[in-house]
Amino acid sequence: MLECLIAGTTHREGLAAYEPRLQIGQALTLQREPDSAYDDWAVRVLTADTPPFWLGYLPEGRNETIARLLDAGFHLSARLTHKAWEDDWLHLEIEVLLNQ
């Protein structure tokens, strides 16, 4: 449904230490944040671990359709497709999937 970067990774405390646990193909979860003060369509991206680790957000401007589907009760998930350090920024790419 969507391929994109995870936004806001530079603001996630502990992500640098958590990064070695992130694996390409790893299942991720999406969580709507309807009361965000910054983005009406905010969608958090988290690991599927227990407890989950919050990685960042779907990018603003690319998240409205996904947010609306989540609000309507559709079961969506994501998976990690790429990770790389670019200086001190962790570049994470995902794909969003519609679950059957």
Beta strands, then each sheet from edge to edge (+ up, - down):
strand 1: 2-5
strand 2: 27-32
strand 3: 43-47
strand 4: 54-57
strand 5: 76-86
strand 6: 89-98
sheet 1: 1+ 6- 5+ 2- 3+ 4-
end
